[in-house]
């Protein structure tokens, strides 16, 4: 059974991780958007490509992140990393599947990069605000 990626839920996840309110995303998407439309959008399984591009630009994340992020798959990778919970049993060496660990590391590195970019943007915004205040 193929796992379906819920693009609307992914938009919501990334928006929340970035600390962006629905109203702010609506503002960035244009005049025809409002909080209610963003709420409805976040319930959609599939989002049109043009709209996905606009959202990814507004959130400053790659379109692929919205298209490909699968939380259930990430949870499965984590739970399958340890063989039958053997990590918890003393005297038994856990069996690692290298591929899921690589995926976890990649996900972790992407989160760190996203967080660092958010911090940098916050610092830049603070600098701009200070300059405006001092004028």
C-alpha positions in Angstrom: 0.0 0.0 0.0 1.5 3.3 -1.1 1.6 6.0 1.5 -0.2 9.2 0.4 1.4 12.5 1.3 -1.0 15.1 2.5 0.3 18.4 1.0 -2.1 20.6 3.0 -1.0 19.1 6.3 2.6 19.6 5.2 1.9 23.3 4.5 0.4 23.6 8.0 3.4 21.8 9.6 6.0 24.0 7.9 4.0 27.1 8.5 3.7 26.3 12.2 7.4 25.3 12.5 8.3 28.7 11.0 6.0 30.5 13.4 3.9 32.0 10.6 0.2 32.6 11.3 -2.5 31.7 8.7 -3.3 35.4 8.3 0.4 36.2 7.5 0.6 33.4 4.8 -2.7 34.7 3.3 -1.3 38.2 3.2 1.8 36.9 1.4 -0.3 35.0 -1.1 -2.3 38.0 -2.2 -5.5 40.0 -1.9 -7.8 37.1 -2.7 -6.5 35.1 0.3 -7.6 35.2 3.9 -7.2 33.1 7.1 -10.3 30.9 6.2 -9.0 30.1 2.8 -5.6 29.1 4.3 -7.4 26.9 6.8 -9.3 25.1 3.9 -6.1 24.8 1.9 -4.4 23.1 4.8 -7.1 20.4 4.6 -6.4 19.5 1.0 -4.6 16.3 0.1 -3.2 17.8 -3.1 -2.4 21.4 -3.9 -2.1 22.7 -7.5 1.5 23.2 -8.7 1.3 27.0 -9.2 -0.2 27.5 -5.7 2.4 25.1 -4.2 5.2 27.3 -5.8 3.6 30.5 -4.4 3.4 28.9 -0.9 6.9 27.6 -1.0 8.1 31.1 -2.0 6.1 32.7 0.9 7.4 30.2 3.4 10.9 30.3 1.9 11.1 26.5 1.7 11.6 24.2 -1.3 8.4 23.0 -3.1 9.8 19.5 -2.7 9.6 19.8 1.1 5.8 20.3 0.9 5.4 17.6 -1.8 7.6 14.9 -0.1 7.5 15.3 3.6 5.8 12.3 5.2 5.6 12.3 9.0 4.4 8.7 9.2 7.4 7.6 7.1 9.7 9.5 9.4 8.1 7.9 12.5 8.5 4.4 10.8 12.1 5.1 10.1 12.7 6.0 13.7 10.8 3.0 15.1 12.5 0.6 12.6 15.9 1.8 13.4 16.0 -0.5 16.4 15.5 -4.2 15.9 12.4 -5.3 17.9 13.2 -2.7 20.6 16.4 -4.6 21.4 18.1 -1.4 22.1 16.3 -1.4 25.5 17.4 -4.9 26.3 20.8 -5.1 28.1 23.4 -7.4 26.7 21.9 -7.3 23.2 23.4 -5.2 20.4 20.9 -3.3 18.4 20.8 -4.1 14.7 20.9 -0.8 12.7 19.5 -0.4 9.2 21.9 2.1 7.7 19.5 3.5 5.2 16.9 4.8 7.7 19.6 6.3 9.8 20.9 8.2 6.8 17.4 9.4 6.2 17.0 10.5 9.8 20.3 12.4 9.6 19.3 14.1 6.4 15.9 15.1 8.0 17.7 16.4 11.1 20.2 18.4 9.0 17.4 19.9 7.0 15.6 21.0 10.2 18.8 22.5 11.5 19.4 24.4 8.3 15.8 25.7 8.3 16.2 26.8 12.0 19.5 28.5 11.2 17.9 30.3 8.3 15.0 31.4 10.5 17.4 32.8 13.1 19.4 34.6 10.4 16.2 36.1 9.0 15.0 37.2 12.5 18.4 38.9 13.1 18.2 40.7 9.8 14.6 41.8 10.6 15.8 43.1 14.0 18.6 45.0 12.3 16.2 46.6 9.8 13.8 47.5 12.7 16.7 49.1 14.7 17.7 51.1 11.6 14.1 52.3 11.2 13.8 53.3 14.8 17.1 55.2 14.7 16.2 57.2 11.7 
